[in-house]
Amino acid sequence: MLCADDLKVKTLGNCRVDSPLIPLLDKRMNSVHYADESDRVMIATTASELKAYDCSIDDIPGLEPAGARRKIYFDPSKTRAGIVTCGGLCPGLNDVIRALALELTRLYGVQKVYGFCNGFQGFIPSFGRPVIELTPSFVDTINEHGGTILGSSRGQQDPVEIVDCLERMGINILFVIGGDGSMRGAMSIIKEVDNRGAKIAVVGIPKTIDNDIMFIDQSFGFQTAFSEAAKAIRAAHVEATGAPNGVGLVKLMGRHSGFIACYASLAMSDANFVLIPEVPFQLEGEQGLLKMLKKRLDKRGHAVIVVAEGAGQNLLPSTQATDASGNKKLVDIGIFLKDIFTDYFKQQSTELNLKYIDPSYVIRSVPANPYDSVFCTRLAHNAVHAAMSGRTEMIVSRLHMRFVNVPMPLAIRQRNNVDPHGDLWMTVLESTGQPAEFC
């Protein structure tokens, strides 16, 4: 249960500047798409959820609708903006950068937009990373390429040095494109900004190829990612059917959430077993994965297994090592299963032709598909609207097919996961025919 304070977006102050978008907004005043600042987008979507609040509709918490405002906080002619990409790669990063830069310069008339290279390292003098002026001509065709023209990096940097850099360059708005770790870094920057009494807006565009940030219908790049992953599953199926007792084993991204594994498997419907972090599984036993795989091979002669990288970690030796972002390093479940399957069928004196496919870096590095390109553009535009109106410490999102402003602390409070009792996982079980539990 959430209260109104959880959903309140922080602002820098009253908006007194007429927006240069007023001519566009005047034509939209009577449109359902006009952003009414007094309106809310309800989080609850069913009658039972609404009843649980047991209060009037005015008291049911909802999120602030995103969109352009008639009055803005920053004077565009005196505003400078910065953009930074953090964490791992994801399809659509260049689309977001391009849309941010063009919306700021062409629509709002912001004079200078800068890109900081290699994540938060780009603000720290000792790293010596370049700063790029993101002019319309510079960003014109970057959306045609995968990755990020700004580069990226993992790990936090000193917020004092970051805000020093922002103040030296006269930057009023910072857009942080990244996942939950990047948003925590952004919140530390905001805290330092507040300590100084500075007027700098920090707005996030959530980037998570695993689709694991709360209060978003779907993260940008996710559709491209699972579309590419589906190609790997198709290849695994072709390989598996091309040899006696053929097994195609595909490892996909998903440290904590199995959305890519689920959606990619459903897109092709070639997977016979899908293993995700949210649903533990056992190897041994009458209903264990090994015996179920053997039954499948005895019956059909081939099988395709899709495993998310965070699945089955309880079966692997524990490690305390972490990466630069502070995430626990995972033992490779794909290689582990490959060796386990090989040894098991050898002990059974049964032929096995196993092909192991790990397309992770291929999926991360491709350009966004047309759907994600459009989605990136719309997210970026709404992020600019929010920032120019003085919103800060928030991410822009789409929830229930409406663009909304979500406070950063709320967005990263917990992780979005596949519900083992939800309809998505039920659809996976129906599609694969695998048992509800391997035990």
PyMOL commands that set and color helices and strands:
alter all, ss='L'
color gray80, all
select helices_A, chain A and resi 4-7+22-26+47-53+57-59+76-78+93-107+119-123+125-127+136-139+142-144+159-168+180-196+222-241+259-268+289-300+313-315+333-347+360-365+370-388+408-411+423-432
alter helices_A, ss='H'
color red, helices_A
select strands_A, chain A and resi 10-11+17-18+41-42+62-65+71-72+80-85+112-116+131-133+173-178+201-206+246-252+273-275+302-308+353-357+391-392+394-399+402-407
alter strands_A, ss='S'
color yellow, strands_A
deselect
rebuild
show_as cartoon
